[in-house]
Amino acid sequence: MEASITLKNVSKHFKNRYILSNLNFGIEKGSTFVVLGKNSEGKSTFLKLLAGINKPDNGKIYINGMDFSENRKLVSTLGFLGDLPLYQNNLTVGDNLQKRAQILGIAPKVYEKNKKNLAERFHLFDFLTQKVEECSQGIKKRLSIVLSLINDPAILIWDEPLAHLDFNLRQIVLSYLLEVKGEKTVVVATNEFTELHTIADRWIVLHNRGVRFDGDLEKMTTQINMPFLGQLELKKDKIDEIEKLKHHPGISKFELIGNSLNLQCKNLSEFHEIISSVSTESIIRVSCNSLDLEKLLNQLLSDEGLA
């Protein structure tokens, strides 16, 4: 399959300490690619390299077969959502979108069309005239997402896209990612296991300056053997849906507190199957209470002989 992004011997260091070293792999066009890793293992640094915000100290990054360092116009094909905001707090939501469009050189008619579609999809219309400094964290996150999409990029590079979003907006983001699956290349760094894992084609784990796991969900779940704990909060008039879950073979522990259901499942796949069996209209919130990313990564790395 043709690669959207190719890394050849890519390394990055800060203050004489290598964060990433000798990365060699491709990211397939139209795929959803998820990056995992413990804190300080280089996930955000990796995304910034792909987005052209940081430059590699060694090696080359190719976008659609072209050397990124020699073709900076390729930035216009990317949509970046990072840990630092692209917006200005003293401007309105709408002014931030217009300023971003001007920076990217988007034609006015194209900008207006994109703004209308994205504002509707991500529920920003009511806030276009509001100053960002007056907005909630959720609105700011929606704005950041729309800013990354305003140029209709072919490649999305997103760091923690679901943070600060309630369940409904998380579903809107996931619905968008499903809609563009196969059309856009999506690279996501996340610690989320309740939703994003369901649409990932491939996972990598960054550890000790390099890639220490590379595979799909099936490979990941066959290499780990640990229970998955999560919580499902339902609308009060939908509690009867819980009855059909009580005897599900994948649930090892079951506790109902009010309209919140605490579950312990055999593994990640079982949890996904259980969540999928409940109608979306019944759900207020899905959360992963205590899937310990540290333990999961330790087990993956141990299975690779690297922990």
ZADO-1210 file (C-alpha; in nm, 4 decimals, padded with zeros to 6 digits):
<atoms>
<atom x="00.0000" y="00.0000" z="00.0000" code="MET" pos="1"/>
<atom x="00.1232" y="00.3504" z="-00.0818" code="GLU" pos="2"/>
<atom x="00.2596" y="00.5487" z="00.2135" code="ALA" pos="3"/>
<atom x="00.1447" y="00.9001" z="00.3045" code="SER" pos="4"/>
<atom x="00.4351" y="00.9412" z="00.5448" code="ILE" pos="5"/>
<atom x="00.7707" y="00.7665" z="00.5387" code="THR" pos="6"/>
<atom x="01.0446" y="00.7970" z="00.8010" code="LEU" pos="7"/>
<atom x="01.4011" y="00.7009" z="00.7116" code="LYS" pos="8"/>
<atom x="01.6579" y="00.6882" z="00.9923" code="ASN" pos="9"/>
<atom x="01.4818" y="00.9737" z="01.1763" code="VAL" pos="10"/>
<atom x="01.6273" y="01.0873" z="01.5091" code="SER" pos="11"/>
<atom x="01.5590" y="01.3811" z="01.7399" code="LYS" pos="12"/>
<atom x="01.7477" y="01.4940" z="02.0471" code="HIS" pos="13"/>
<atom x="01.7228" y="01.7741" z="02.2993" code="PHE" pos="14"/>
<atom x="02.0198" y="01.8906" z="02.5062" code="LYS" pos="15"/>
<atom x="02.2338" y="01.5982" z="02.3857" code="ASN" pos="16"/>
<atom x="01.9684" y="01.3432" z="02.4875" code="ARG" pos="17"/>
<atom x="01.8014" y="01.1416" z="02.2138" code="TYR" pos="18"/>
<atom x="01.4203" y="01.1415" z="02.2409" code="ILE" pos="19"/>
<atom x="01.3705" y="00.9383" z="01.9235" code="LEU" pos="20"/>
<atom x="01.6396" y="00.7416" z="01.7438" code="SER" pos="21"/>
<atom x="01.6613" y="00.5775" z="01.4032" code="ASN" pos="22"/>
<atom x="01.2907" y="00.5502" z="01.3181" code="LEU" pos="23"/>
<atom x="01.2264" y="00.3606" z="00.9961" code="ASN" pos="24"/>
<atom x="00.8686" y="00.2887" z="00.8877" code="PHE" pos="25"/>
<atom x="00.5841" y="00.4093" z="00.6701" code="GLY" pos="26"/>
<atom x="00.2281" y="00.5146" z="00.7466" code="ILE" pos="27"/>
<atom x="-00.0144" y="00.3862" z="00.4850" code="GLU" pos="28"/>
<atom x="-00.2320" y="00.6286" z="00.2920" code="LYS" pos="29"/>
<atom x="-00.5872" y="00.6344" z="00.4256" code="GLY" pos="30"/>
<atom x="-00.4997" y="00.4446" z="00.7436" code="SER" pos="31"/>
<atom x="-00.5697" y="00.5351" z="01.1068" code="THR" pos="32"/>
<atom x="-00.2411" y="00.5101" z="01.2947" code="PHE" pos="33"/>
<atom x="-00.2293" y="00.5312" z="01.6771" code="VAL" pos="34"/>
<atom x="00.0797" y="00.6161" z="01.8809" code="VAL" pos="35"/>
<atom x="00.1094" y="00.4969" z="02.2415" code="LEU" pos="36"/>
<atom x="00.3819" y="00.5386" z="02.4986" code="GLY" pos="37"/>
<atom x="00.4517" y="00.6245" z="02.8576" code="LYS" pos="38"/>
<atom x="00.5095" y="00.9862" z="02.9555" code="ASN" pos="39"/>
<atom x="00.8323" y="01.1347" z="02.8166" code="SER" pos="40"/>
<atom x="00.8703" y="00.8616" z="02.5542" code="GLU" pos="41"/>
<atom x="00.8416" y="01.1087" z="02.2673" code="GLY" pos="42"/>
<atom x="00.4795" y="01.0874" z="02.1446" code="LYS" pos="43"/>
<atom x="00.4314" y="01.4643" z="02.1124" code="SER" pos="44"/>
<atom x="00.7811" y="01.5073" z="01.9714" code="THR" pos="45"/>
<atom x="00.7012" y="01.2433" z="01.7100" code="PHE" pos="46"/>
<atom x="00.3828" y="01.4236" z="01.6014" code="LEU" pos="47"/>
<atom x="00.5635" y="01.7582" z="01.5812" code="LYS" pos="48"/>
<atom x="00.8231" y="01.6019" z="01.3523" code="LEU" pos="49"/>
<atom x="00.5469" y="01.4742" z="01.1225" code="LEU" pos="50"/>
<atom x="00.3801" y="01.8172" z="01.1255" code="ALA" pos="51"/>
<atom x="00.7027" y="01.9999" z="01.0440" code="GLY" pos="52"/>
<atom x="00.7014" y="02.1963" z="01.3701" code="ILE" pos="53"/>
<atom x="01.0251" y="02.0259" z="01.4762" code="ASN" pos="54"/>
<atom x="01.2920" y="01.9166" z="01.2310" code="LYS" pos="55"/>
<atom x="01.4762" y="01.5860" z="01.2680" code="PRO" pos="56"/>
<atom x="01.8407" y="01.6073" z="01.3685" code="ASP" pos="57"/>
<atom x="01.9119" y="01.3075" z="01.1471" code="ASN" pos="58"/>
<atom x="01.7237" y="01.1295" z="00.8728" code="GLY" pos="59"/>
<atom x="01.4443" y="01.2264" z="00.6378" code="LYS" pos="60"/>
<atom x="01.0653" y="01.2473" z="00.6491" code="ILE" pos="61"/>
<atom x="00.8756" y="01.2067" z="00.3225" code="TYR" pos="62"/>
<atom x="00.5185" y="01.3231" z="00.2651" code="ILE" pos="63"/>
<atom x="00.3564" y="01.1496" z="-00.0332" code="ASN" pos="64"/>
<atom x="00.7037" y="01.0535" z="-00.1518" code="GLY" pos="65"/>
<atom x="00.8464" y="01.4078" z="-00.1340" code="MET" pos="66"/>
<atom x="01.1217" y="01.5202" z="00.1022" code="ASP" pos="67"/>
<atom x="00.9466" y="01.7333" z="00.3656" code="PHE" pos="68"/>
<atom x="01.2586" y="01.9388" z="00.4373" code="SER" pos="69"/>
<atom x="01.2801" y="02.0465" z="00.0723" code="GLU" pos="70"/>
<atom x="00.9062" y="02.0966" z="00.0109" code="ASN" pos="71"/>
<atom x="00.7695" y="02.3098" z="00.2933" code="ARG" pos="72"/>
<atom x="00.4517" y="02.3734" z="00.0929" code="LYS" pos="73"/>
<atom x="00.3535" y="02.0203" z="00.1957" code="LEU" pos="74"/>
<atom x="00.2465" y="02.1748" z="00.5289" code="VAL" pos="75"/>
<atom x="-00.0739" y="02.2824" z="00.3511" code="SER" pos="76"/>
<atom x="-00.1699" y="01.9136" z="00.3149" code="THR" pos="77"/>
<atom x="-00.1504" y="01.8593" z="00.6928" code="LEU" pos="78"/>
<atom x="-00.3899" y="01.9298" z="00.9779" code="GLY" pos="79"/>
<atom x="-00.2171" y="01.9516" z="01.3157" code="PHE" pos="80"/>
<atom x="-00.3787" y="01.9379" z="01.6605" code="LEU" pos="81"/>
<atom x="-00.1104" y="01.9674" z="01.9268" code="GLY" pos="82"/>
<atom x="-00.0560" y="02.0383" z="02.2923" code="ASP" pos="83"/>
<atom x="-00.0176" y="02.4128" z="02.2242" code="LEU" pos="84"/>
<atom x="-00.3228" y="02.5958" z="02.0822" code="PRO" pos="85"/>
<atom x="-00.3256" y="02.7561" z="01.7375" code="LEU" pos="86"/>
<atom x="-00.5837" y="03.0145" z="01.8461" code="TYR" pos="87"/>
<atom x="-00.5436" y="03.3566" z="02.0099" code="GLN" pos="88"/>
<atom x="-00.7443" y="03.4084" z="02.3280" code="ASN" pos="89"/>
<atom x="-00.8143" y="03.7765" z="02.2600" code="ASN" pos="90"/>
<atom x="-00.9834" y="03.7020" z="01.9258" code="LEU" pos="91"/>
<atom x="-01.3279" y="03.5599" z="01.8652" code="THR" pos="92"/>
<atom x="-01.3745" y="03.2024" z="01.7522" code="VAL" pos="93"/>
<atom x="-01.4697" y="03.3246" z="01.4036" code="GLY" pos="94"/>
<atom x="-01.1744" y="03.5637" z="01.3785" code="ASP" pos="95"/>
<atom x="-00.9371" y="03.2825" z="01.4715" code="ASN" pos="96"/>
<atom x="-01.0770" y="03.0666" z="01.1922" code="LEU" pos="97"/>
<atom x="-01.0469" y="03.3492" z="00.9395" code="GLN" pos="98"/>
<atom x="-00.6908" y="03.4289" z="01.0459" code="LYS" pos="99"/>
<atom x="-00.5903" y="03.0627" z="01.0117" code="ARG" pos="100"/>
<atom x="-00.7451" y="03.0506" z="00.6644" code="ALA" pos="101"/>
<atom x="-00.5471" y="03.3586" z="00.5601" code="GLN" pos="102"/>
<atom x="-00.2224" y="03.2074" z="00.6889" code="ILE" pos="103"/>
<atom x="-00.2894" y="02.8908" z="00.4888" code="LEU" pos="104"/>
<atom x="-00.3873" y="03.0865" z="00.1778" code="GLY" pos="105"/>
<atom x="-00.7375" y="02.9408" z="00.1527" code="ILE" pos="106"/>
<atom x="-00.9585" y="03.1151" z="-00.1037" code="ALA" pos="107"/>
<atom x="-01.2482" y="03.3085" z="00.0581" code="PRO" pos="108"/>
<atom x="-01.5245" y="03.0982" z="-00.1040" code="LYS" pos="109"/>
<atom x="-01.3541" y="02.7748" z="-00.0040" code="VAL" pos="110"/>
<atom x="-01.3016" y="02.9070" z="00.3494" code="TYR" pos="111"/>
<atom x="-01.6676" y="03.0045" z="00.3886" code="GLU" pos="112"/>
<atom x="-01.7817" y="02.6626" z="00.2711" code="LYS" pos="113"/>
<atom x="-01.5378" y="02.4795" z="00.4995" code="ASN" pos="114"/>
<atom x="-01.6235" y="02.7015" z="00.7971" code="LYS" pos="115"/>
<atom x="-01.9968" y="02.6417" z="00.7531" code="LYS" pos="116"/>
<atom x="-01.9590" y="02.2634" z="00.7272" code="ASN" pos="117"/>
<atom x="-01.7174" y="02.2331" z="01.0190" code="LEU" pos="118"/>
<atom x="-01.9027" y="02.4753" z="01.2476" code="ALA" pos="119"/>
<atom x="-02.2203" y="02.2725" z="01.1953" code="GLU" pos="120"/>
<atom x="-02.0491" y="01.9376" z="01.2490" code="ARG" pos="121"/>
<atom x="-01.8608" y="02.0394" z="01.5632" code="PHE" pos="122"/>
<atom x="-02.1329" y="02.2649" z="01.7091" code="HIS" pos="123"/>
<atom x="-01.9397" y="02.5929" z="01.6909" code="LEU" pos="124"/>
<atom x="-02.1948" y="02.8180" z="01.5204" code="PHE" pos="125"/>
<atom x="-02.3279" y="02.9604" z="01.8458" code="ASP" pos="126"/>
<atom x="-01.9780" y="03.0650" z="01.9538" code="PHE" pos="127"/>
<atom x="-01.8343" y="03.2250" z="01.6400" code="LEU" pos="128"/>
<atom x="-01.8688" y="03.5779" z="01.7824" code="THR" pos="129"/>
<atom x="-01.7493" y="03.4849" z="02.1316" code="GLN" pos="130"/>
<atom x="-01.3949" y="03.5643" z="02.2433" code="LYS" pos="131"/>
<atom x="-01.1921" y="03.2506" z="02.3015" code="VAL" pos="132"/>
<atom x="-01.0862" y="03.3695" z="02.6485" code="GLU" pos="133"/>
<atom x="-01.4548" y="03.3524" z="02.7480" code="GLU" pos="134"/>
<atom x="-01.5027" y="02.9976" z="02.6154" code="CYS" pos="135"/>
<atom x="-01.5018" y="02.6705" z="02.8088" code="SER" pos="136"/>
<atom x="-01.2274" y="02.4110" z="02.7637" code="GLN" pos="137"/>
<atom x="-01.4648" y="02.2020" z="02.5542" code="GLY" pos="138"/>
<atom x="-01.5331" y="02.4863" z="02.3108" code="ILE" pos="139"/>
<atom x="-01.1616" y="02.5645" z="02.2890" code="LYS" pos="140"/>
<atom x="-01.0939" y="02.2009" z="02.2027" code="LYS" pos="141"/>
<atom x="-01.3628" y="02.2071" z="01.9335" code="ARG" pos="142"/>
<atom x="-01.2066" y="02.5236" z="01.7924" code="LEU" pos="143"/>
<atom x="-00.8633" y="02.3583" z="01.7872" code="SER" pos="144"/>
<atom x="-01.0071" y="02.0624" z="01.5953" code="ILE" pos="145"/>
<atom x="-01.1805" y="02.2872" z="01.3419" code="VAL" pos="146"/>
<atom x="-00.8636" y="02.4959" z="01.2990" code="LEU" pos="147"/>
<atom x="-00.6793" y="02.1758" z="01.2109" code="SER" pos="148"/>
<atom x="-00.9444" y="02.0887" z="00.9493" code="LEU" pos="149"/>
<atom x="-01.0172" y="02.4277" z="00.7944" code="ILE" pos="150"/>
<atom x="-00.7887" y="02.3548" z="00.4954" code="ASN" pos="151"/>
<atom x="-00.9463" y="02.0109" z="00.4376" code="ASP" pos="152"/>
<atom x="-00.6087" y="01.8375" z="00.4883" code="PRO" pos="153"/>
<atom x="-00.5254" y="01.4963" z="00.3453" code="ALA" pos="154"/>
<atom x="-00.3253" y="01.4038" z="00.6561" code="ILE" pos="155"/>
<atom x="-00.4430" y="01.4613" z="01.0153" code="LEU" pos="156"/>
<atom x="-00.1875" y="01.4674" z="01.2956" code="ILE" pos="157"/>
<atom x="-00.3745" y="01.4856" z="01.6257" code="TRP" pos="158"/>
<atom x="-00.2507" y="01.4764" z="01.9854" code="ASP" pos="159"/>
<atom x="-00.5220" y="01.3617" z="02.2315" code="GLU" pos="160"/>
<atom x="-00.8206" y="01.4687" z="02.0159" code="PRO" pos="161"/>
<atom x="-01.0841" y="01.3481" z="02.2665" code="LEU" pos="162"/>
<atom x="-00.9535" y="01.5331" z="02.5725" code="ALA" pos="163"/>
<atom x="-01.1966" y="01.7884" z="02.7256" code="HIS" pos="164"/>
<atom x="-01.4914" y="01.6616" z="02.5195" code="LEU" pos="165"/>
<atom x="-01.8131" y="01.5194" z="02.6624" code="ASP" pos="166"/>
<atom x="-01.9527" y="01.1909" z="02.5355" code="PHE" pos="167"/>
<atom x="-02.1697" y="01.3421" z="02.2624" code="ASN" pos="168"/>
<atom x="-01.8861" y="01.5469" z="02.1169" code="LEU" pos="169"/>
<atom x="-01.6499" y="01.2519" z="02.1412" code="ARG" pos="170"/>
<atom x="-01.8976" y="01.0611" z="01.9277" code="GLN" pos="171"/>
<atom x="-01.9046" y="01.3486" z="01.6768" code="ILE" pos="172"/>
<atom x="-01.5255" y="01.3376" z="01.6479" code="VAL" pos="173"/>
<atom x="-01.5272" y="00.9602" z="01.6137" code="LEU" pos="174"/>
<atom x="-01.8063" y="00.9806" z="01.3562" code="SER" pos="175"/>
<atom x="-01.5958" y="01.2248" z="01.1551" code="TYR" pos="176"/>
<atom x="-01.2909" y="00.9973" z="01.1728" code="LEU" pos="177"/>
<atom x="-01.5009" y="00.7031" z="01.0577" code="LEU" pos="178"/>
<atom x="-01.6404" y="00.9085" z="00.7714" code="GLU" pos="179"/>
<atom x="-01.2937" y="01.0017" z="00.6414" code="VAL" pos="180"/>
<atom x="-01.1447" y="00.6575" z="00.7087" code="LYS" pos="181"/>
<atom x="-00.9747" y="00.5341" z="00.3943" code="GLY" pos="182"/>
<atom x="-00.9708" y="00.8868" z="00.2474" code="GLU" pos="183"/>
<atom x="-00.7534" y="01.0769" z="00.4933" code="LYS" pos="184"/>
<atom x="-00.4460" y="00.9500" z="00.6734" code="THR" pos="185"/>
<atom x="-00.4929" y="00.9936" z="01.0492" code="VAL" pos="186"/>
<atom x="-00.2084" y="00.9836" z="01.3003" code="VAL" pos="187"/>
<atom x="-00.3239" y="01.0061" z="01.6638" code="VAL" pos="188"/>
<atom x="-00.1327" y="01.0036" z="01.9905" code="ALA" pos="189"/>
<atom x="-00.3645" y="00.8999" z="02.2721" code="THR" pos="190"/>
<atom x="-00.4042" y="00.7155" z="02.5996" code="ASN" pos="191"/>
<atom x="-00.7692" y="00.6391" z="02.5185" code="GLU" pos="192"/>
<atom x="-00.8810" y="00.2761" z="02.4994" code="PHE" pos="193"/>
<atom x="-01.2576" y="00.3008" z="02.5136" code="THR" pos="194"/>
<atom x="-01.3226" y="00.4446" z="02.1678" code="GLU" pos="195"/>
<atom x="-01.0255" y="00.5325" z="01.9484" code="LEU" pos="196"/>
<atom x="-00.8931" y="00.1783" z="01.9510" code="HIS" pos="197"/>
<atom x="-01.2059" y="00.0676" z="01.7642" code="THR" pos="198"/>
<atom x="-01.1084" y="00.2583" z="01.4488" code="ILE" pos="199"/>
<atom x="-00.7305" y="00.2095" z="01.4531" code="ALA" pos="200"/>
<atom x="-00.5748" y="00.0076" z="01.1720" code="ASP" pos="201"/>
<atom x="-00.2343" y="00.0024" z="01.3360" code="ARG" pos="202"/>
<atom x="-00.0693" y="00.0818" z="01.6695" code="TRP" pos="203"/>
<atom x="00.2886" y="00.1600" z="01.7618" code="ILE" pos="204"/>
<atom x="00.4367" y="00.1871" z="02.1106" code="VAL" pos="205"/>
<atom x="00.7282" y="00.4253" z="02.1568" code="LEU" pos="206"/>
<atom x="00.9765" y="00.3160" z="02.4209" code="HIS" pos="207"/>
<atom x="01.3434" y="00.3812" z="02.4870" code="ASN" pos="208"/>
<atom x="01.3776" y="00.6156" z="02.1854" code="ARG" pos="209"/>
<atom x="01.2276" y="00.3762" z="01.9314" code="GLY" pos="210"/>
<atom x="00.9304" y="00.1651" z="01.8196" code="VAL" pos="211"/>
<atom x="00.8901" y="-00.1351" z="02.0478" code="ARG" pos="212"/>
<atom x="00.5501" y="-00.2603" z="01.9304" code="PHE" pos="213"/>
<atom x="00.4004" y="-00.2351" z="01.5843" code="ASP" pos="214"/>
<atom x="00.0762" y="-00.4080" z="01.4930" code="GLY" pos="215"/>
<atom x="-00.3030" y="-00.4068" z="01.4892" code="ASP" pos="216"/>
<atom x="-00.5527" y="-00.4518" z="01.7739" code="LEU" pos="217"/>
<atom x="-00.5627" y="-00.8286" z="01.7216" code="GLU" pos="218"/>
<atom x="-00.1877" y="-00.8537" z="01.7711" code="LYS" pos="219"/>
<atom x="-00.2063" y="-00.6284" z="02.0770" code="MET" pos="220"/>
<atom x="-00.4851" y="-00.8235" z="02.2468" code="THR" pos="221"/>
<atom x="-00.3162" y="-01.1578" z="02.1819" code="THR" pos="222"/>
<atom x="-00.0016" y="-01.0300" z="02.3518" code="GLN" pos="223"/>
<atom x="-00.1676" y="-00.8999" z="02.6679" code="ILE" pos="224"/>
<atom x="-00.3625" y="-01.0865" z="02.9301" code="ASN" pos="225"/>
<atom x="-00.5098" y="-00.8395" z="03.1723" code="MET" pos="226"/>
<atom x="-00.8623" y="-00.7425" z="03.2747" code="PRO" pos="227"/>
<atom x="-01.0200" y="-00.4236" z="03.1515" code="PHE" pos="228"/>
<atom x="-01.2160" y="-00.2021" z="03.3923" code="LEU" pos="229"/>
<atom x="-01.4569" y="00.0590" z="03.2656" code="GLY" pos="230"/>
<atom x="-01.7713" y="00.2528" z="03.3466" code="GLN" pos="231"/>
<atom x="-02.0874" y="00.2974" z="03.1457" code="LEU" pos="232"/>
<atom x="-02.3253" y="00.5769" z="03.2465" code="GLU" pos="233"/>
<atom x="-02.6748" y="00.5464" z="03.1010" code="LEU" pos="234"/>
<atom x="-02.9732" y="00.7760" z="03.0831" code="LYS" pos="235"/>
<atom x="-03.2081" y="00.7075" z="03.3740" code="LYS" pos="236"/>
<atom x="-03.4901" y="00.5940" z="03.1486" code="ASP" pos="237"/>
<atom x="-03.2600" y="00.3428" z="02.9771" code="LYS" pos="238"/>
<atom x="-03.1481" y="00.1442" z="03.2820" code="ILE" pos="239"/>
<atom x="-03.3458" y="-00.1565" z="03.1554" code="ASP" pos="240"/>
<atom x="-03.0700" y="-00.2029" z="02.8942" code="GLU" pos="241"/>
<atom x="-02.8449" y="-00.3200" z="03.1775" code="ILE" pos="242"/>
<atom x="-03.0508" y="-00.6365" z="03.2252" code="GLU" pos="243"/>
<atom x="-02.9264" y="-00.7821" z="02.8982" code="LYS" pos="244"/>
<atom x="-02.5648" y="-00.7266" z="03.0060" code="LEU" pos="245"/>
<atom x="-02.5811" y="-00.9044" z="03.3416" code="LYS" pos="246"/>
<atom x="-02.5078" y="-01.2478" z="03.2005" code="HIS" pos="247"/>
<atom x="-02.2663" y="-01.1461" z="02.9275" code="HIS" pos="248"/>
<atom x="-01.9823" y="-01.4037" z="02.9283" code="PRO" pos="249"/>
<atom x="-01.7185" y="-01.1331" z="02.8900" code="GLY" pos="250"/>
<atom x="-01.8098" y="-00.9599" z="03.2182" code="ILE" pos="251"/>
<atom x="-01.6303" y="-01.0949" z="03.5256" code="SER" pos="252"/>
<atom x="-01.7543" y="-00.8273" z="03.7702" code="LYS" pos="253"/>
<atom x="-02.0730" y="-00.6229" z="03.7530" code="PHE" pos="254"/>
<atom x="-02.1732" y="-00.3343" z="03.9817" code="GLU" pos="255"/>
<atom x="-02.4629" y="-00.0922" z="03.9333" code="LEU" pos="256"/>
<atom x="-02.4503" y="00.2363" z="04.1266" code="ILE" pos="257"/>
<atom x="-02.7410" y="00.4629" z="04.0370" code="GLY" pos="258"/>
<atom x="-02.7349" y="00.4770" z="03.6593" code="ASN" pos="259"/>
<atom x="-02.3617" y="00.4021" z="03.6357" code="SER" pos="260"/>
<atom x="-02.2433" y="00.0508" z="03.5580" code="LEU" pos="261"/>
<atom x="-01.8931" y="-00.0525" z="03.6673" code="ASN" pos="262"/>
<atom x="-01.7598" y="-00.3428" z="03.4648" code="LEU" pos="263"/>
<atom x="-01.4599" y="-00.5684" z="03.4786" code="GLN" pos="264"/>
<atom x="-01.4126" y="-00.7528" z="03.1512" code="CYS" pos="265"/>
<atom x="-01.1797" y="-01.0281" z="03.0443" code="LYS" pos="266"/>
<atom x="-00.9957" y="-00.7985" z="02.8050" code="ASN" pos="267"/>
<atom x="-01.0136" y="-00.4924" z="02.5842" code="LEU" pos="268"/>
<atom x="-01.1988" y="-00.6688" z="02.3017" code="SER" pos="269"/>
<atom x="-01.4736" y="-00.7894" z="02.5373" code="GLU" pos="270"/>
<atom x="-01.5249" y="-00.4348" z="02.6657" code="PHE" pos="271"/>
<atom x="-01.5633" y="-00.3065" z="02.3104" code="HIS" pos="272"/>
<atom x="-01.8142" y="-00.5801" z="02.2307" code="GLU" pos="273"/>
<atom x="-02.0189" y="-00.4928" z="02.5400" code="ILE" pos="274"/>
<atom x="-02.0223" y="-00.1197" z="02.4649" code="ILE" pos="275"/>
<atom x="-02.1212" y="-00.1913" z="02.1041" code="SER" pos="276"/>
<atom x="-02.4238" y="-00.3901" z="02.2226" code="SER" pos="277"/>
<atom x="-02.5758" y="-00.0844" z="02.3961" code="VAL" pos="278"/>
<atom x="-02.7595" y="00.1731" z="02.1839" code="SER" pos="279"/>
<atom x="-02.5750" y="00.5043" z="02.1492" code="THR" pos="280"/>
<atom x="-02.8895" y="00.7006" z="02.2426" code="GLU" pos="281"/>
<atom x="-02.8889" y="00.5347" z="02.5852" code="SER" pos="282"/>
<atom x="-02.5330" y="00.6345" z="02.6773" code="ILE" pos="283"/>
<atom x="-02.4339" y="00.9498" z="02.8621" code="ILE" pos="284"/>
<atom x="-02.0685" y="00.8635" z="02.9130" code="ARG" pos="285"/>
<atom x="-01.8186" y="00.5835" z="02.8617" code="VAL" pos="286"/>
<atom x="-01.4967" y="00.5887" z="03.0604" code="SER" pos="287"/>
<atom x="-01.2003" y="00.3686" z="03.1318" code="CYS" pos="288"/>
<atom x="-01.1692" y="00.3762" z="03.5091" code="ASN" pos="289"/>
<atom x="-00.8576" y="00.1780" z="03.5661" code="SER" pos="290"/>
<atom x="-00.7087" y="00.0290" z="03.2575" code="LEU" pos="291"/>
<atom x="-00.3556" y="00.1010" z="03.3682" code="ASP" pos="292"/>
<atom x="-00.1664" y="00.2200" z="03.0630" code="LEU" pos="293"/>
<atom x="00.1579" y="00.1648" z="03.2503" code="GLU" pos="294"/>
<atom x="00.0722" y="-00.2011" z="03.3139" code="LYS" pos="295"/>
<atom x="-00.0507" y="-00.2568" z="02.9605" code="LEU" pos="296"/>
<atom x="00.2640" y="-00.1090" z="02.8101" code="LEU" pos="297"/>
<atom x="00.4822" y="-00.2994" z="03.0548" code="ASN" pos="298"/>
<atom x="00.3172" y="-00.6234" z="02.9467" code="GLN" pos="299"/>
<atom x="00.3485" y="-00.5426" z="02.5768" code="LEU" pos="300"/>
<atom x="00.7129" y="-00.4498" z="02.6195" code="LEU" pos="301"/>
<atom x="00.7765" y="-00.7555" z="02.8341" code="SER" pos="302"/>
<atom x="00.6235" y="-00.9788" z="02.5658" code="ASP" pos="303"/>
<atom x="00.8616" y="-00.8154" z="02.3201" code="GLU" pos="304"/>
<atom x="01.1482" y="-00.8871" z="02.5618" code="GLY" pos="305"/>
<atom x="01.2139" y="-00.5175" z="02.6133" code="LEU" pos="306"/>
<atom x="01.0622" y="-00.4100" z="02.9456" code="ALA" pos="307"/>
</atoms>
